[in-house]
């Protein structure tokens, strides 16, 4: 399992870098839309949809949602996403209670819109701005690096379960490992950039909050997989599961990071 994860990661990393730095903006927007639609196809597994016609219908509706999102003020989308992920966190904390509120296919379909569309908007919002390439690279390193740190620290020292009813494999020790990685990454970057010490707290704090929400995104998908009786959302990526399993942390982290950045711009 670990060998497969490492091999898949070694393949994905150069592909991600090539896409990030060499794909034109419109092509990047289109490719990320296809990735979101691929994740949406796997989301229909969480909805327990068996009919390919119904799956294609869901993808068509979500595609329309992606198009409509281009005409909505991005800040509004990020505020809505922030509110949504706070609600999702509440559902995680009380699970398995209140599942009757969101167990239906329709409820999960709506959830998919709140999970996938703001993530796509956030990634492309970052990409189109000056230095957006490097900000996205930082975000990817932050989220996937923290996830790896949590995995290895949890595997070595994890004893106290984080939320065992949702994800028995996650531990408080793993979370602390992820947060420690976040601080080290931020401090190293801020030192390299000769950033004023006055901003260290703000940007390290934003990164820590982003990583915490990335864990919430991961836990939320784990909760839906547990409810659907699935181990993985798909089988596209050996050792990682499906495409949705690979971006679940990013679905929460990306809009929260952008929302936090916009708020910091007013400080």
The 8 nearest C-alpha neighbors of each residue, nearest first, counted from 0:
[[1, 3, 238, 2, 4, 237, 239, 5],
 [0, 2, 4, 3, 5, 238, 6, 239],
 [3, 1, 5, 4, 0, 6, 238, 7],
 [2, 4, 238, 6, 0, 1, 5, 237],
 [5, 3, 238, 1, 7, 2, 6, 239],
 [4, 6, 8, 2, 3, 7, 9, 1],
 [7, 5, 9, 3, 8, 4, 2, 10],
 [8, 6, 10, 4, 9, 5, 3, 11],
 [9, 7, 11, 5, 10, 6, 12, 4],
 [10, 8, 6, 7, 12, 11, 5, 13],
 [9, 11, 7, 8, 12, 13, 6, 14],
 [10, 12, 8, 14, 9, 13, 15, 7],
 [11, 13, 15, 14, 9, 10, 8, 16],
 [14, 12, 16, 15, 11, 17, 10, 9],
 [15, 13, 11, 17, 12, 16, 18, 10],
 [16, 14, 12, 18, 13, 17, 19, 11],
 [15, 17, 19, 13, 18, 14, 20, 12],
 [18, 16, 14, 19, 20, 15, 21, 13],
 [19, 17, 22, 15, 16, 21, 20, 14],
 [18, 20, 16, 17, 15, 21, 22, 132],
 [21, 19, 17, 18, 16, 22, 132, 23],
 [20, 22, 17, 18, 19, 23, 16, 27],
 [21, 23, 18, 27, 20, 26, 19, 24],
 [24, 22, 26, 25, 27, 21, 20, 28],
 [23, 25, 27, 26, 28, 22, 127, 126],
 [26, 24, 28, 27, 23, 29, 22, 30],
 [25, 27, 29, 23, 28, 24, 30, 22],
 [28, 26, 24, 30, 25, 29, 22, 23],
 [27, 29, 25, 31, 26, 30, 24, 32],
 [30, 28, 32, 26, 27, 31, 25, 33],
 [31, 29, 33, 27, 32, 28, 26, 34],
 [30, 32, 34, 28, 33, 29, 27, 35],
 [31, 33, 29, 35, 30, 34, 28, 36],
 [34, 32, 36, 30, 31, 35, 37, 29],
 [35, 33, 31, 37, 32, 36, 38, 30],
 [36, 34, 38, 32, 37, 33, 39, 31],
 [37, 35, 39, 33, 38, 34, 40, 32],
 [36, 38, 34, 40, 39, 35, 33, 41],
 [37, 39, 243, 35, 41, 36, 40, 242],
 [38, 40, 42, 36, 41, 37, 35, 58],
 [41, 39, 37, 42, 38, 43, 36, 54],
 [40, 42, 38, 43, 44, 39, 232, 233],
 [41, 43, 39, 45, 44, 40, 38, 46],
 [42, 44, 46, 41, 45, 40, 48, 47],
 [45, 43, 47, 42, 46, 41, 48, 232],
 [44, 46, 42, 47, 43, 227, 224, 223],
 [45, 47, 43, 104, 44, 48, 107, 42],
 [48, 46, 44, 45, 43, 49, 227, 104],
 [47, 49, 46, 43, 50, 44, 54, 53],
 [50, 48, 47, 51, 44, 54, 53, 43],
 [49, 51, 53, 52, 48, 54, 55, 47],
 [52, 50, 54, 53, 55, 49, 48, 56],
 [53, 51, 55, 50, 54, 56, 57, 49],
 [54, 52, 56, 50, 51, 55, 57, 48],
 [53, 55, 51, 57, 56, 52, 43, 58],
 [54, 56, 58, 52, 57, 53, 51, 59],
 [55, 57, 53, 59, 54, 58, 52, 60],
 [58, 56, 54, 60, 55, 59, 61, 53],
 [59, 57, 55, 61, 56, 60, 62, 36],
 [58, 60, 56, 62, 57, 61, 55, 63],
 [61, 59, 63, 57, 62, 58, 56, 64],
 [60, 62, 64, 58, 63, 59, 57, 65],
 [63, 61, 59, 65, 64, 60, 58, 66],
 [62, 64, 60, 66, 61, 65, 67, 59],
 [63, 65, 61, 67, 62, 66, 68, 60],
 [66, 64, 62, 68, 63, 67, 116, 61],
 [65, 67, 63, 64, 68, 69, 62, 70],
 [66, 68, 64, 69, 65, 70, 63, 71],
 [67, 69, 65, 71, 70, 66, 64, 120],
 [70, 68, 67, 66, 71, 65, 120, 72],
 [71, 69, 68, 67, 72, 66, 73, 65],
 [72, 70, 68, 69, 73, 67, 76, 75],
 [71, 73, 75, 74, 70, 76, 69, 68],
 [74, 72, 76, 75, 71, 77, 120, 124],
 [73, 75, 77, 76, 72, 78, 258, 261],
 [76, 74, 78, 73, 77, 72, 79, 71],
 [77, 75, 73, 79, 74, 78, 80, 117],
 [76, 78, 80, 74, 79, 75, 254, 258],
 [79, 77, 81, 75, 80, 76, 74, 82],
 [78, 80, 82, 76, 77, 81, 83, 75],
 [81, 79, 77, 83, 78, 82, 76, 84],
 [80, 82, 78, 84, 83, 79, 77, 255],
 [81, 83, 79, 85, 80, 84, 78, 86],
 [82, 84, 80, 86, 81, 85, 79, 87],
 [85, 83, 87, 86, 81, 82, 88, 80],
 [84, 86, 88, 82, 87, 83, 89, 81],
 [85, 87, 89, 83, 84, 88, 90, 82],
 [88, 86, 84, 90, 89, 85, 83, 91],
 [89, 87, 85, 91, 86, 90, 84, 92],
 [88, 90, 86, 92, 87, 91, 85, 93],
 [91, 89, 87, 93, 88, 92, 94, 86],
 [90, 92, 88, 94, 89, 93, 87, 219],
 [91, 93, 89, 90, 94, 88, 162, 95],
 [92, 94, 90, 96, 91, 95, 89, 97],
 [95, 93, 96, 91, 92, 90, 97, 98],
 [94, 96, 98, 93, 97, 164, 91, 165],
 [95, 97, 94, 93, 98, 99, 90, 92],
 [98, 96, 99, 100, 95, 94, 93, 90],
 [99, 97, 100, 96, 101, 102, 95, 94],
 [98, 100, 97, 102, 101, 103, 96, 95],
 [101, 99, 98, 97, 102, 103, 106, 96],
 [100, 102, 106, 98, 99, 103, 107, 97],
 [103, 101, 99, 98, 100, 104, 106, 107],
 [104, 102, 106, 105, 101, 107, 99, 100],
 [103, 105, 107, 46, 106, 108, 102, 47],
 [104, 106, 108, 103, 107, 109, 46, 101],
 [107, 105, 101, 109, 103, 108, 104, 110],
 [106, 108, 110, 104, 109, 105, 46, 111],
 [107, 109, 105, 111, 106, 110, 104, 112],
 [110, 108, 106, 112, 111, 107, 105, 113],
 [109, 111, 107, 113, 112, 108, 114, 106],
 [110, 112, 114, 108, 109, 113, 115, 107],
 [111, 113, 109, 110, 114, 115, 116, 61],
 [114, 112, 110, 111, 115, 116, 80, 117],
 [113, 115, 111, 112, 250, 110, 116, 117],
 [116, 114, 118, 112, 117, 111, 113, 250],
 [115, 117, 119, 118, 112, 113, 65, 114],
 [118, 116, 120, 119, 115, 121, 254, 76],
 [117, 119, 250, 121, 115, 116, 120, 253],
 [118, 120, 116, 122, 117, 121, 123, 115],
 [119, 121, 117, 123, 118, 122, 124, 116],
 [122, 120, 124, 118, 254, 119, 123, 253],
 [123, 121, 125, 119, 124, 120, 126, 118],
 [122, 124, 126, 125, 120, 121, 127, 28],
 [125, 123, 121, 122, 126, 127, 120, 128],
 [126, 124, 131, 123, 122, 127, 128, 121],
 [125, 127, 131, 123, 124, 128, 132, 122],
 [128, 126, 125, 124, 131, 123, 129, 24],
 [129, 127, 131, 126, 125, 130, 124, 132],
 [128, 130, 131, 127, 132, 126, 125, 133],
 [131, 129, 132, 133, 128, 134, 126, 125],
 [132, 130, 126, 128, 134, 125, 129, 133],
 [133, 131, 135, 130, 134, 126, 136, 19],
 [132, 134, 136, 135, 131, 130, 137, 138],
 [133, 135, 131, 137, 136, 132, 138, 130],
 [136, 134, 138, 132, 137, 133, 131, 139],
 [135, 137, 133, 139, 134, 138, 140, 132],
 [136, 138, 134, 140, 135, 139, 141, 133],
 [137, 139, 135, 141, 136, 140, 142, 134],
 [140, 138, 136, 142, 141, 137, 143, 135],
 [141, 139, 137, 144, 143, 138, 142, 136],
 [140, 142, 138, 144, 139, 143, 145, 137],
 [143, 141, 145, 139, 144, 140, 146, 138],
 [142, 144, 146, 145, 140, 141, 139, 147],
 [143, 145, 147, 140, 141, 146, 142, 148],
 [144, 146, 177, 148, 142, 147, 143, 141],
 [145, 147, 143, 149, 144, 148, 142, 150],
 [148, 146, 150, 144, 149, 145, 143, 151],
 [149, 147, 145, 177, 151, 150, 146, 176],
 [148, 150, 173, 177, 146, 152, 176, 147],
 [151, 149, 147, 153, 148, 152, 154, 146],
 [150, 152, 154, 148, 153, 149, 155, 147],
 [153, 151, 173, 155, 149, 154, 150, 156],
 [152, 154, 157, 173, 150, 156, 151, 155],
 [153, 155, 151, 152, 157, 156, 150, 173],
 [156, 154, 152, 153, 157, 151, 150, 173],
 [157, 155, 153, 152, 154, 158, 172, 173],
 [158, 156, 153, 172, 170, 154, 159, 155],
 [157, 159, 156, 160, 170, 172, 153, 171],
 [160, 158, 170, 171, 157, 161, 172, 169],
 [161, 159, 170, 163, 162, 169, 171, 158],
 [160, 162, 170, 171, 169, 163, 159, 167],
 [161, 163, 164, 165, 160, 166, 167, 169],
 [164, 162, 167, 166, 165, 160, 161, 168],
 [165, 163, 162, 166, 167, 94, 95, 222],
 [164, 166, 222, 163, 162, 221, 167, 218],
 [167, 165, 163, 168, 169, 162, 164, 221],
 [168, 166, 163, 169, 160, 165, 164, 162],
 [167, 169, 166, 170, 160, 163, 153, 161],
 [170, 168, 161, 167, 166, 160, 173, 153],
 [171, 169, 160, 161, 173, 172, 157, 159],
 [170, 172, 174, 161, 173, 159, 160, 175],
 [171, 173, 175, 157, 170, 174, 153, 176],
 [174, 172, 149, 153, 176, 152, 170, 171],
 [173, 175, 171, 177, 176, 172, 149, 178],
 [174, 176, 178, 172, 177, 173, 179, 171],
 [175, 177, 173, 179, 149, 174, 178, 148],
 [178, 176, 145, 149, 174, 180, 148, 175],
 [177, 179, 181, 175, 180, 176, 174, 182],
 [180, 178, 176, 182, 181, 177, 175, 183],
 [179, 181, 177, 183, 178, 182, 145, 184],
 [182, 180, 178, 184, 179, 183, 185, 177],
 [181, 183, 185, 179, 184, 180, 186, 178],
 [182, 184, 180, 186, 185, 181, 187, 179],
 [183, 185, 181, 187, 182, 186, 180, 188],
 [186, 184, 188, 182, 187, 183, 203, 189],
 [187, 185, 189, 183, 188, 184, 182, 190],
 [188, 186, 184, 190, 185, 189, 183, 191],
 [187, 189, 191, 185, 190, 186, 192, 184],
 [188, 190, 192, 186, 194, 191, 187, 185],
 [191, 189, 193, 187, 192, 188, 186, 194],
 [190, 192, 188, 189, 193, 187, 194, 186],
 [191, 193, 189, 194, 190, 188, 187, 195],
 [194, 192, 190, 191, 189, 195, 188, 196],
 [193, 195, 189, 192, 196, 190, 198, 199],
 [196, 194, 197, 198, 193, 199, 189, 190],
 [195, 197, 199, 198, 194, 200, 189, 193],
 [196, 198, 195, 199, 200, 201, 194, 202],
 [199, 197, 201, 196, 200, 195, 202, 194],
 [200, 198, 196, 201, 202, 197, 203, 189],
 [199, 201, 203, 198, 202, 204, 197, 196],
 [202, 200, 204, 198, 199, 203, 205, 263],
 [201, 203, 205, 204, 199, 200, 206, 198],
 [202, 204, 206, 200, 205, 201, 199, 185],
 [203, 205, 207, 201, 202, 206, 200, 208],
 [206, 204, 202, 208, 203, 207, 209, 201],
 [205, 207, 209, 203, 204, 208, 202, 210],
 [206, 208, 204, 210, 209, 205, 203, 211],
 [209, 207, 211, 205, 210, 206, 204, 212],
 [208, 210, 206, 252, 212, 207, 211, 256],
 [211, 209, 213, 207, 212, 208, 206, 142],
 [212, 210, 208, 214, 213, 209, 207, 215],
 [211, 213, 215, 209, 214, 210, 252, 251],
 [212, 214, 248, 252, 210, 216, 215, 211],
 [215, 213, 217, 211, 212, 216, 248, 218],
 [216, 214, 212, 218, 213, 217, 219, 88],
 [217, 215, 248, 251, 213, 219, 214, 218],
 [216, 218, 248, 214, 247, 215, 220, 219],
 [219, 217, 221, 215, 220, 216, 214, 222],
 [220, 218, 222, 216, 221, 217, 215, 91],
 [219, 221, 223, 222, 217, 218, 224, 216],
 [222, 220, 218, 224, 219, 223, 225, 217],
 [221, 223, 219, 225, 165, 220, 224, 218],
 [222, 224, 226, 220, 225, 221, 227, 45],
 [225, 223, 229, 227, 221, 226, 222, 228],
 [226, 224, 228, 222, 227, 223, 229, 221],
 [225, 227, 223, 224, 228, 222, 229, 102],
 [228, 226, 224, 225, 229, 45, 223, 47],
 [227, 229, 225, 226, 224, 230, 223, 45],
 [230, 228, 224, 227, 231, 225, 232, 226],
 [229, 231, 224, 228, 232, 225, 240, 221],
 [232, 230, 240, 233, 229, 241, 244, 224],
 [231, 233, 241, 41, 244, 243, 240, 44],
 [241, 234, 232, 231, 240, 235, 41, 242],
 [233, 235, 241, 240, 236, 237, 231, 232],
 [234, 236, 241, 233, 242, 240, 237, 239],
 [235, 237, 240, 239, 241, 234, 238, 242],
 [238, 236, 239, 3, 240, 7, 235, 234],
 [237, 239, 4, 3, 0, 240, 236, 1],
 [238, 240, 236, 237, 4, 245, 241, 244],
 [241, 239, 234, 231, 236, 233, 244, 238],
 [233, 242, 240, 234, 235, 232, 244, 243],
 [241, 243, 245, 244, 38, 235, 246, 236],
 [242, 244, 38, 246, 245, 241, 247, 232],
 [245, 243, 241, 242, 247, 246, 240, 232],
 [244, 246, 242, 243, 247, 239, 241, 240],
 [245, 247, 249, 243, 248, 244, 250, 242],
 [248, 246, 217, 250, 249, 244, 216, 243],
 [249, 247, 213, 216, 217, 246, 250, 251],
 [248, 250, 252, 246, 251, 247, 253, 213],
 [251, 249, 118, 247, 248, 252, 114, 253],
 [250, 252, 216, 249, 213, 212, 253, 248],
 [251, 253, 213, 249, 209, 255, 212, 250],
 [252, 254, 256, 255, 249, 118, 121, 251],
 [255, 253, 121, 257, 256, 77, 118, 252],
 [256, 254, 258, 252, 257, 253, 259, 81],
 [257, 255, 259, 253, 254, 258, 209, 252],
 [256, 258, 260, 254, 259, 255, 261, 253],
 [259, 257, 255, 261, 260, 256, 77, 254],
 [258, 260, 262, 256, 257, 261, 255, 263],
 [261, 259, 257, 263, 262, 258, 256, 264],
 [262, 260, 264, 258, 259, 263, 257, 265],
 [261, 263, 259, 264, 260, 265, 258, 266],
 [264, 262, 260, 266, 265, 261, 259, 201],
 [263, 265, 261, 262, 266, 260, 259, 258],
 [266, 264, 263, 262, 261, 260, 259, 258],
 [265, 263, 264, 262, 261, 201, 260, 198]]
